[in-house]
Amino acid sequence: MKYYNKTNTCDICGIDFKEIGRYPLRQYNKTGDWTGKWLCNKCYKRDEYKERYICYRRTGNLDPNCASAKGDKFEGLTHRWKGVKILSEENDNYTGPLDHSVDFEGKIPQTKGKFYDARNRVWAQTFTGEYNAIIRGFEFDYLIFYCASKDGKIIERIYIIPSWEIIKRKSIGVSKNPTDSHGNPIIPWYDEYRVKDEETIKKVNEIWKTIIN
């Protein structure tokens, strides 16, 4: 039997190349040179997809309807509104824990945004990445949560949520008209963090139009 490396296993997942359905392939870097590693066919496909995905993000050629493309637009909105850098672009690293550099006030924001889910009548978002970032010591000061219309043409609501709420809540579900089980209107916890200044909302939407058009 031919030996591809010392263990004759995939250098990513560690599976033995003798496994049914697995076979070895060389891993190449961005310049086309062999890295010296052997990957099983499944890891090779994932590795190839990851490189293609990062390339598409760098060039702005992602599917506009995918979550990453929408997320990039929301980050661009914070970049323009708050005067912060987009660290994934600045560092050419799309897996970093923080989205932005410090703002005009010396604080670090994070960005999240959702298009309205008409079926469930909510803007829902989990904060898993942000929670993990805090746990790992990558601190930010606040998170901006943009609530866009179903077609994505308008930012209907903006919430600026302090990081300590992220640790406490880990997710958010914004209803257009929140009510209790009896249909009576209630004031949800996140209402405290809603941006209600009309001039600010107008300014954000003017920036948003230049991003999506």
KACOR-V598051 format. One record per run of one state. SS is the DSSP state (H for helix, E for strand, - for the rest). FROM is the first residue (numbers start at 0). LEN is the number of residues. Records with the same first field share a line. If there is no record, write none. Layout:
SS: FROM-LEN, FROM-LEN
This chain:
-: 0-8, 9-6, 16-7, 28-5, 59-7, 82-3, 90-9, 100-1, 102-5, 115-1, 117-4, 126-1, 135-6, 148-6, 169-1, 175-3, 179-5, 185-3, 194-3, 212-1
E: 8-1, 15-1, 23-5, 33-7, 85-1, 99-1, 101-1, 107-8, 116-1, 121-5, 141-7, 154-8, 170-5, 178-1, 184-1, 193-1
H: 40-19, 66-16, 86-4, 127-8, 162-7, 188-5, 197-15
